[in-house]
Amino acid sequence: MGDFNYPDICWRDNTARHKQSRRFLQWINNFLLQVTEEPTRRGAMLDLVLTNKEGLVGNVKLKGSLGCSDHETVEFKILRVVRRVHSKLTTLDFRRTDFGLFKDLLVG
């Protein structure tokens, strides 16, 4: 969940006008699913709920703005807890992500 400032991305069509937005969209589509369906700020979908597994997150609802914010509050439910099962499946560890490098790659 987060506020991503890519107002030119059309999530329905998976398209974007700007190069940086297209890079972000391509990266997201390689690893995650975006489940927000309604605009969250002035007609743009900026506040995204991302998941790595279909069916894990649902019931995404906009609940109006909180305080003086011009963004909608996004409410969602985690539908099931993923339990670790001994397997040889490789998964990404986002706790070790170099977000500075990620930002540089998007901006570059």
N, C-alpha and C positions, 0 to 999 in steps of 0.2 A: 504494500500500500504506500502510495506516495504522490506528491505533487510534481508532475513532470511537465515542463513547459514546452510542449510541442503542439501548439494549437493548430498547425497546418496538417497534422496527421488525421486521415480519415480511417478510423478503426474498422468501419464496416467493409471498406474496399481494400484495406491494407495498402494505402497509398499516402504519399506525402509530397509536398511541393519543394521543400528545401533539402539540400544534400545532407545536412546534419540530422534532420528528422528521418530521412530515409535510412541512414546508418543506424539510428536508434531503433527504428521499426524492424530492420533486418536482424539486429542483434536480439531483440525481444522475441521475434518469431522463431529464432533458432533454439531458444531455451525455455521460454515461458508462454503462458496464455494470459491474455488480458480479458477480464470479465466485466468491467464497467461498461454499461450500455447507454447511459444518458450523459449529456453535457453537465459538467460540474462547475463551470465558471463562464458566464457570458456566452453561452452557446458552444463553448469548446470543451472537449473532454481532456482535462489536464490532470485530474486526480484519478489515478489508476489503481486497480486491484489486480495484482499479478500472482499467478500460481504456476507451479511446475507440473500439476496433475489435474486433468479434467475431472470435475465432480468433487474436488476437495473444498472449493469455496463456492458459496451460492447465496441466494437471497440478498443480492446487492440492491440497496435502496438509498435514495437521496433523501435527506432529512432536513433540508433547509440550512441556512447559514448559522454559524455559531458566533455570537457576539457581533463584532464589526467586520468579520471576514466577508469577502465577496465570493468565496468558494462555498459550494454545497458540502454539508457533512455527509460522508459516505459510511453507511452501515452495511456490514456483511457478516455472514456466519461461516465458520469453519465446519463443514458438514461431517467430516470424519477425520480421525487422527490416524496418521500413517505410523504403523508400528514397524520397527526395524526387524527384519527377518534375515537370518544369515543367508547371504547370497553373494554371488560374484559380480553383481550389478554395480557399475561405477556411477557415482553421483557427484555433482559439483558441490564444493564446500564454499558457500558464499561468505562465510565468516572470514575467510582468508583472502577475499577479493581486494585487489589494489584499485580502489575507486579513483584515485588520482590518475592512474594509467588509463582506466576506462574513460574518464572525462577527456583526457588528452586525445584518445583515439576517436572519440565522437567529434571533438572540436577540430582536430587536424584534418 
